[in-house]
Amino acid sequence: QVQLVESGGGLVQAGGSLRLSCAASGRTFSSYTMGWFRQAPGKEREFVAAISRRGSITDYADSAKGRFTISRDNAKNTVYLQMNSLKPEDTAVYSCAADPVTLYGTRNRAGAYSYWGQGTQVTVST
């Protein structure tokens, strides 16, 4: 089992940047495929980005491509989401998630992830 704690959210103007972090407990962080999801008020949770166990494979939602970058540091048990050129439509609660099953590659379905953090609010103003 792994516990996930996100940080780095906040209020930013459109066009600005934020870097989210997700710290994981335990000593087997490299055994998890990691993902970022977001949920805006009144909307369903949606996939943002995912990264494979060793960090060699990444996947992004179309809305994130070219603006967001997911990365991980297995030595620090942390996954990051660098968000640039933020837009008001990026406003949401961002959560990281851990998938203990996928050995290679990534998954963009929330159902593939067994463990979730509590989320961090990102608000982008006009």
N, C-alpha and C positions, 0 to 999 in steps of 0.2 A: 504494500500500500504506500501511497505517496500523498503528501499534503502540499498544496500549491498556494502561494500567496503572491498576488499581483501588486504592483506599485507603478507610479509614474504618470498616472492619469491627472487630468486637470482641465483648466479652461485656457483655450488658446484661440487666437484670431485666425480667421481663414487665411490660408497660405503658410501658416506656421508649422512647427514640428513638435513632436513629442516622442519620447522613447519609453515604451512600457517594458517592465521587467517582470518576470515570473520566477520566483525562487521556490525550489522544490526541496522537500525534506528527504532524508534517506540517502543511501549510498549506491542506489542503482539507477540514478537518473538517466544514464546512457542506455538503459534498457527500454526507454519509453520514446515512442514517436510523440512529438509535441505539436499542439495546434493552438491557434488563437481564433476565437469566435467573438461575435458582438451581437448585442440585442438593443435595438432602439425602442422607445416607448410605443406600444401598440403594434409592434412588428415581431415577427418570428426571429429566433436566433439564426444568425447566418455565419457561414464560414468566412474567415479572413485569410488565414495563411497556415501552413503546416511545414514541419521540418522533420527529416528522418533522424534516426537514432544517432548517427555519426555527423549529421549536418550536411551531408553531401547532396541531398535531394530536398528541394523546396517546392512548394506549390502555393499559388495565390488565387484568390477570387479575382475576377475581372476588374472589380472596383478597386482592388489594391495594387494591381500590377503597375509597375513603374513609379509608384509612390511609397509603398511600404516594403520593408525588408525584414524578414525573420532570420534570426541567428540564434546560436546556442553556444554556451560554454560549459561543457560537461564537467570540467574541473571545478567550476563554481556552482554547479547544479542550477543553472539559470538559463532561461530562454528569453529572448528579447524581441520586441517589435518596434522597429524604427519607422515612424510615420512622418512623412514629409508632404508638403503641399496639401495640408488638411483642408477639408471642405465642410461646410455645415452639415451635409448629409452623412458625415463620418461620426456625428454625435451618437454615442451609444455607451452602454456598459460593455467593456471588453474583458473577456475571461480567457484564461489559458486552460488547457486540458491535456491530459496525458493518456496515451493509448499504449497499453502494455502488450498488445497482441501482434501488431504489425511488425514484421521482422525487417522488411525492406520497403522503402518508399514511404508514401504518406497517405493519409485519408482525409477527405473533406466532409465526411458525414459526422455530425455530432454523436450519433449512436455508436460510433467506433471508439469513442473515448470514455474511459471508465472513471477518471478522476478529474475534478473541476475545482478551480479556485473560486473565490467569492466575487471576483470582478472588480474592476476599477473604472470609474466614470471618466469619459472623455467628452468634453463639450467644446464645440467649435463655433465661435461667434462670427457673425458677418461683419 
